[in-house]
Amino acid sequence: MARWCRWVFEVQAPTDEFQRHLERGLALRGVSVQPAEHFDFVARALGARAYVELSWADDGLALTAKLKSGLFASPKGLERLLLEAGREAQARLTPKEASS
């Protein structure tokens, strides 16, 4: 059975730039990232798969993931890795305010 997750990251950046940072963060965490047919990409780790779609939301960029697991899989672990990589991508794309 599939599990759906959605997060909105408060960042004003092009989706391809956010996706590039997100995929890099996932790869550094040992997640395999490949293009997908109906989604932006598929991430595989811990015996689970996440089909990821990025879209615009009112507050920034929305990441919607459809998580599927195998017999001995950890979809919660992959969900956590996606959220961590998304937060890292948001931090990299948020402009730093200059202190006075």
OpenMM code with the backbone's topology and positions (N, CA, C; nanometers):
from openmm import Vec3, app, unit

residues = "MET ALA ARG TRP CYS ARG TRP VAL PHE GLU VAL GLN ALA PRO THR ASP GLU PHE GLN ARG HIS LEU GLU ARG GLY LEU ALA LEU ARG GLY VAL SER VAL GLN PRO ALA GLU HIS PHE ASP PHE VAL ALA ARG ALA LEU GLY ALA ARG ALA TYR VAL GLU LEU SER TRP ALA ASP ASP GLY LEU ALA LEU THR ALA LYS LEU LYS SER GLY LEU PHE ALA SER PRO LYS GLY LEU GLU ARG LEU LEU LEU GLU ALA GLY ARG GLU ALA GLN ALA ARG LEU THR PRO LYS GLU ALA SER SER".split()
positions = [
    Vec3(0.0836, -0.1177, 0.0000),
    Vec3(0.0000, 0.0000, 0.0000),
    Vec3(0.0879, 0.1238, 0.0000),
    Vec3(0.0508, 0.2216, -0.0749),
    Vec3(0.1290, 0.3446, -0.0873),
    Vec3(0.0936, 0.4424, 0.0239),
    Vec3(0.1919, 0.5218, 0.0601),
    Vec3(0.1754, 0.6253, 0.1621),
    Vec3(0.2142, 0.7575, 0.0975),
    Vec3(0.1319, 0.8603, 0.1155),
    Vec3(0.1580, 0.9907, 0.0558),
    Vec3(0.2071, 1.0882, 0.1624),
    Vec3(0.3067, 1.1689, 0.1270),
    Vec3(0.3588, 1.2737, 0.2153),
    Vec3(0.3700, 1.4017, 0.1340),
    Vec3(0.3512, 1.5155, 0.2014),
    Vec3(0.3640, 1.6446, 0.1332),
    Vec3(0.4227, 1.7458, 0.2302),
    Vec3(0.5257, 1.8155, 0.1833),
    Vec3(0.5872, 1.9223, 0.2608),
    Vec3(0.5979, 2.0461, 0.1728),
    Vec3(0.5860, 2.1632, 0.2328),
    Vec3(0.6057, 2.2889, 0.1607),
    Vec3(0.7300, 2.3557, 0.2183),
    Vec3(0.8250, 2.3828, 0.1314),
    Vec3(0.9490, 2.4483, 0.1714),
    Vec3(0.9409, 2.5949, 0.1322),
    Vec3(0.9607, 2.6814, 0.2284),
    Vec3(0.9505, 2.8259, 0.2067),
    Vec3(1.0759, 2.8770, 0.1370),
    Vec3(1.0764, 2.8641, 0.0070),
    Vec3(1.1901, 2.9081, -0.0733),
    Vec3(1.1365, 2.9626, -0.2052),
    Vec3(1.1945, 3.0719, -0.2499),
    Vec3(1.1569, 3.1315, -0.3781),
    Vec3(1.2713, 3.1068, -0.4762),
    Vec3(1.2721, 2.9897, -0.5360),
    Vec3(1.3766, 2.9514, -0.6307),
    Vec3(1.3117, 2.8671, -0.7398),
    Vec3(1.3765, 2.8587, -0.8549),
    Vec3(1.3227, 2.7719, -0.9610),
    Vec3(1.3189, 2.6260, -0.9142),
    Vec3(1.2188, 2.5524, -0.9597),
    Vec3(1.2051, 2.4134, -0.9163),
    Vec3(1.3235, 2.3275, -0.9590),
    Vec3(1.3811, 2.3547, -1.0774),
    Vec3(1.4948, 2.2730, -1.1206),
    Vec3(1.6171, 2.2951, -1.0320),
    Vec3(1.6349, 2.4155, -0.9829),
    Vec3(1.7470, 2.4435, -0.8925),
    Vec3(1.7248, 2.3741, -0.7578),
    Vec3(1.6022, 2.3815, -0.7062),
    Vec3(1.5694, 2.3131, -0.5812),
    Vec3(1.5867, 2.1621, -0.5990),
    Vec3(1.5403, 2.1095, -0.7123),
    Vec3(1.5522, 1.9660, -0.7382),
    Vec3(1.6980, 1.9229, -0.7438),
    Vec3(1.7827, 2.0042, -0.8043),
    Vec3(1.9252, 1.9721, -0.8126),
    Vec3(1.9860, 1.9602, -0.6723),
    Vec3(1.9554, 2.0562, -0.5844),
    Vec3(2.0069, 2.0520, -0.4474),
    Vec3(1.9469, 1.9348, -0.3690),
    Vec3(1.8190, 1.9075, -0.3916),
    Vec3(1.7517, 1.7968, -0.3239),
    Vec3(1.8138, 1.6629, -0.3646),
    Vec3(1.8336, 1.6418, -0.4934),
    Vec3(1.8922, 1.5170, -0.5418),
    Vec3(2.0350, 1.4999, -0.4910),
    Vec3(2.1092, 1.6093, -0.4856),
    Vec3(2.2472, 1.6024, -0.4344),
    Vec3(2.2465, 1.5625, -0.2873),
    Vec3(2.1561, 1.6226, -0.2088),
    Vec3(2.1447, 1.5883, -0.0675),
    Vec3(2.1058, 1.4427, -0.0461),
    Vec3(2.0163, 1.3931, -0.1304),
    Vec3(1.9766, 1.2528, -0.1204),
    Vec3(2.0926, 1.1605, -0.1564),
    Vec3(2.1648, 1.1938, -0.2622),
    Vec3(2.2782, 1.1111, -0.3036),
    Vec3(2.3850, 1.1056, -0.1948),
    Vec3(2.4082, 1.2174, -0.1277),
    Vec3(2.5063, 1.2198, -0.0185),
    Vec3(2.4617, 1.1340, 0.0995),
    Vec3(2.3328, 1.1085, 0.1109),
    Vec3(2.2789, 1.0240, 0.2179),
    Vec3(2.2664, 0.8776, 0.1745),
    Vec3(2.3158, 0.8450, 0.0564),
    Vec3(2.3137, 0.7074, 0.0086),
    Vec3(2.1863, 0.6657, -0.0608),
    Vec3(2.1060, 0.7623, -0.1032),
    Vec3(1.9795, 0.7335, -0.1714),
    Vec3(2.0040, 0.7335, -0.3218),
    Vec3(1.9565, 0.6313, -0.3894),
    Vec3(1.9661, 0.6242, -0.5352),
    Vec3(1.8553, 0.7092, -0.5963),
    Vec3(1.8925, 0.7997, -0.6863),
    Vec3(1.7958, 0.8897, -0.7496),
    Vec3(1.7994, 0.8678, -0.9006),
    Vec3(1.6815, 0.8439, -0.9595),
    Vec3(1.6710, 0.8213, -1.1035),
    Vec3(1.5494, 0.8953, -1.1574),
    Vec3(1.5522, 0.9316, -1.2860),
    Vec3(1.4341, 0.9963, -1.3460),
    Vec3(1.3138, 0.9016, -1.3436),
    Vec3(1.1950, 0.9573, -1.3374),
    Vec3(1.0718, 0.8777, -1.3370),
    Vec3(0.9834, 0.9230, -1.4529),
    Vec3(0.8923, 0.8374, -1.4922),
    Vec3(0.8070, 0.8675, -1.6074),
    Vec3(0.6963, 0.9678, -1.5742),
    Vec3(0.6233, 0.9455, -1.4657),
    Vec3(0.5095, 1.0314, -1.4317),
    Vec3(0.5387, 1.1268, -1.3157),
    Vec3(0.6558, 1.1157, -1.2559),
    Vec3(0.6971, 1.2018, -1.1464),
    Vec3(0.8290, 1.2675, -1.1859),
    Vec3(0.8796, 1.3592, -1.1034),
    Vec3(1.0073, 1.4246, -1.1343),
    Vec3(1.1245, 1.3279, -1.1206),
    Vec3(1.1232, 1.2463, -1.0144),
    Vec3(1.2271, 1.1437, -0.9983),
    Vec3(1.1796, 1.0395, -0.8981),
    Vec3(1.2513, 0.9268, -0.8956),
    Vec3(1.2248, 0.8212, -0.7978),
    Vec3(1.3502, 0.8047, -0.7133),
    Vec3(1.3306, 0.7961, -0.5823),
    Vec3(1.4404, 0.7774, -0.4877),
    Vec3(1.4252, 0.6387, -0.4252),
    Vec3(1.5373, 0.5649, -0.4181),
    Vec3(1.5333, 0.4303, -0.3613),
    Vec3(1.6362, 0.4197, -0.2493),
    Vec3(1.5913, 0.3718, -0.1334),
    Vec3(1.6808, 0.3469, -0.0201),
    Vec3(1.6054, 0.2675, 0.0856),
    Vec3(1.6789, 0.1935, 0.1653),
    Vec3(1.6233, 0.1205, 0.2797),
    Vec3(1.5115, 0.0252, 0.2389),
    Vec3(1.5165, -0.0248, 0.1164),
    Vec3(1.4152, -0.1181, 0.0676),
    Vec3(1.2849, -0.0526, 0.0270),
    Vec3(1.2820, 0.0800, 0.0233),
    Vec3(1.1596, 0.1527, -0.0123),
    Vec3(1.1851, 0.2411, -0.1336),
    Vec3(1.0766, 0.2828, -0.1979),
    Vec3(1.0840, 0.3742, -0.3121),
    Vec3(0.9965, 0.4945, -0.2831),
    Vec3(1.0420, 0.6100, -0.3301),
    Vec3(0.9621, 0.7324, -0.3181),
    Vec3(0.9555, 0.7966, -0.4558),
    Vec3(0.8349, 0.8147, -0.5046),
    Vec3(0.8130, 0.8840, -0.6310),
    Vec3(0.7846, 1.0296, -0.5954),
    Vec3(0.8716, 1.1199, -0.6404),
    Vec3(0.8700, 1.2588, -0.5942),
    Vec3(0.8255, 1.3524, -0.7052),
    Vec3(0.7376, 1.4465, -0.6677),
    Vec3(0.6908, 1.5502, -0.7586),
    Vec3(0.7078, 1.6853, -0.6899),
    Vec3(0.7648, 1.7806, -0.7609),
    Vec3(0.7812, 1.9166, -0.7098),
    Vec3(0.6834, 2.0080, -0.7806),
    Vec3(0.6226, 2.0995, -0.7054),
    Vec3(0.5268, 2.1941, -0.7642),
    Vec3(0.5270, 2.3221, -0.6821),
    Vec3(0.4672, 2.4257, -0.7386),
    Vec3(0.4568, 2.5529, -0.6687),
    Vec3(0.3425, 2.5458, -0.5688),
    Vec3(0.3624, 2.6112, -0.4545),
    Vec3(0.2586, 2.6261, -0.3525),
    Vec3(0.2508, 2.7733, -0.3160),
    Vec3(0.1517, 2.8109, -0.2371),
    Vec3(0.1364, 2.9509, -0.1981),
    Vec3(0.2574, 3.0026, -0.1207),
    Vec3(0.3169, 2.9175, -0.0376),
    Vec3(0.4269, 2.9603, 0.0490),
    Vec3(0.5652, 2.9246, -0.0039),
    Vec3(0.5756, 2.8583, -0.1171),
    Vec3(0.7067, 2.8188, -0.1700),
    Vec3(0.6947, 2.7015, -0.2651),
    Vec3(0.7779, 2.6013, -0.2437),
    Vec3(0.7773, 2.4817, -0.3269),
    Vec3(0.7242, 2.3630, -0.2479),
    Vec3(0.6346, 2.2884, -0.3101),
    Vec3(0.5763, 2.1710, -0.2449),
    Vec3(0.6439, 2.0455, -0.2978),
    Vec3(0.6801, 1.9573, -0.2071),
    Vec3(0.7347, 1.8272, -0.2417),
    Vec3(0.6289, 1.7248, -0.2037),
    Vec3(0.5791, 1.6519, -0.3015),
    Vec3(0.4817, 1.5455, -0.2787),
    Vec3(0.5492, 1.4142, -0.3116),
    Vec3(0.5424, 1.3195, -0.2181),
    Vec3(0.6082, 1.1910, -0.2373),
    Vec3(0.5098, 1.0778, -0.2155),
    Vec3(0.5147, 0.9820, -0.3062),
    Vec3(0.4370, 0.8587, -0.2940),
    Vec3(0.5364, 0.7506, -0.2531),
    Vec3(0.5262, 0.7037, -0.1288),
    Vec3(0.6202, 0.6058, -0.0748),
    Vec3(0.5639, 0.4655, -0.0875),
    Vec3(0.6462, 0.3757, -0.1389),
    Vec3(0.6087, 0.2353, -0.1513),
    Vec3(0.7185, 0.1533, -0.0866),
    Vec3(0.6794, 0.0474, -0.0184),
    Vec3(0.7791, -0.0324, 0.0512),
    Vec3(0.7759, -0.1772, 0.0059),
    Vec3(0.8894, -0.2428, 0.0274),
    Vec3(0.8994, -0.3853, 0.0014),
    Vec3(0.8677, -0.4619, 0.1288),
    Vec3(0.9043, -0.5892, 0.1324),
    Vec3(0.8720, -0.6743, 0.2455),
    Vec3(0.9453, -0.6320, 0.3729),
    Vec3(1.0766, -0.6095, 0.3618),
    Vec3(1.1572, -0.5690, 0.4782),
    Vec3(1.2091, -0.4282, 0.4554),
    Vec3(1.1205, -0.3338, 0.4413),
    Vec3(1.1587, -0.1980, 0.4043),
    Vec3(1.1308, -0.1002, 0.5178),
    Vec3(1.1892, 0.0188, 0.5022),
    Vec3(1.1676, 0.1253, 0.5991),
    Vec3(1.1198, 0.2509, 0.5270),
    Vec3(0.9894, 0.2608, 0.4965),
    Vec3(0.9410, 0.3818, 0.4300),
    Vec3(0.9519, 0.5051, 0.5192),
    Vec3(0.9404, 0.4880, 0.6508),
    Vec3(0.9556, 0.6012, 0.7430),
    Vec3(1.0987, 0.6549, 0.7362),
    Vec3(1.1974, 0.5657, 0.7209),
    Vec3(1.3368, 0.6084, 0.7101),
    Vec3(1.3607, 0.6882, 0.5834),
    Vec3(1.3062, 0.6424, 0.4721),
    Vec3(1.3194, 0.7154, 0.3460),
    Vec3(1.2447, 0.8484, 0.3535),
    Vec3(1.1312, 0.8500, 0.4206),
    Vec3(1.0557, 0.9738, 0.4394),
    Vec3(1.1409, 1.0758, 0.5157),
    Vec3(1.2089, 1.0306, 0.6195),
    Vec3(1.2959, 1.1185, 0.6986),
    Vec3(1.4121, 1.1718, 0.6140),
    Vec3(1.4710, 1.0861, 0.5302),
    Vec3(1.5806, 1.1285, 0.4434),
    Vec3(1.5343, 1.2343, 0.3435),
    Vec3(1.4138, 1.2174, 0.2885),
    Vec3(1.3577, 1.3174, 0.1962),
    Vec3(1.3380, 1.4520, 0.2654),
    Vec3(1.2826, 1.4481, 0.3858),
    Vec3(1.2589, 1.5720, 0.4600),
    Vec3(1.3902, 1.6420, 0.4946),
    Vec3(1.4907, 1.5657, 0.5392),
    Vec3(1.6209, 1.6250, 0.5723),
    Vec3(1.6858, 1.6877, 0.4494),
    Vec3(1.6826, 1.6177, 0.3368),
    Vec3(1.7426, 1.6708, 0.2142),
    Vec3(1.6660, 1.7935, 0.1653),
    Vec3(1.5339, 1.7943, 0.1814),
    Vec3(1.4539, 1.9102, 0.1444),
    Vec3(1.4857, 2.0314, 0.2301),
    Vec3(1.5014, 2.0097, 0.3595),
    Vec3(1.5376, 2.1204, 0.4492),
    Vec3(1.6760, 2.1743, 0.4162),
    Vec3(1.7677, 2.0845, 0.3822),
    Vec3(1.9025, 2.1271, 0.3448),
    Vec3(1.8999, 2.2084, 0.2150),
    Vec3(1.8228, 2.1641, 0.1174),
    Vec3(1.8101, 2.2383, -0.0085),
    Vec3(1.7484, 2.3748, 0.0164),
    Vec3(1.6478, 2.3814, 0.1048),
    Vec3(1.5861, 2.5086, 0.1398),
    Vec3(1.6890, 2.6023, 0.2026),
    Vec3(1.7709, 2.5497, 0.2923),
    Vec3(1.8713, 2.6322, 0.3593),
    Vec3(1.9745, 2.6852, 0.2592),
    Vec3(2.0111, 2.6039, 0.1619),
    Vec3(2.1096, 2.6472, 0.0621),
    Vec3(2.0535, 2.7554, -0.0302),
    Vec3(1.9229, 2.7524, -0.0556),
    Vec3(1.8624, 2.8469, -0.1490),
    Vec3(1.8024, 2.9709, -0.0824),
    Vec3(1.7976, 2.9726, 0.0493),
    Vec3(1.7450, 3.0897, 0.1202),
    Vec3(1.8549, 3.1940, 0.1299),
    Vec3(1.8301, 3.3160, 0.0845),
    Vec3(1.9336, 3.4187, 0.0900),
    Vec3(1.9709, 3.4525, 0.2334),
    Vec3(2.1000, 3.4689, 0.2542),
    Vec3(2.1499, 3.5070, 0.3864),
    Vec3(2.1349, 3.6568, 0.4039),
    Vec3(2.0833, 3.6972, 0.5171),
    Vec3(2.0679, 3.8400, 0.5453),
    Vec3(2.2010, 3.8935, 0.5990),
    Vec3(2.2424, 4.0069, 0.5456),
    Vec3(2.3669, 4.0689, 0.5904),
    Vec3(2.3437, 4.1368, 0.7254),
    Vec3(2.4322, 4.1088, 0.8199),
    Vec3(2.4188, 4.1721, 0.9521),
    Vec3(2.4799, 4.3110, 0.9474),
    Vec3(2.4197, 4.4058, 1.0220),
    Vec3(2.4667, 4.5426, 1.0177),
    Vec3(2.5798, 4.5675, 1.1103),
] * unit.nanometer
topology = app.Topology()
chain = topology.addChain("A")
for resn in residues:
    res = topology.addResidue(resn, chain)
    for name in ("N", "CA", "C"):
        topology.addAtom(name, app.Element.getBySymbol(name[0]), res)
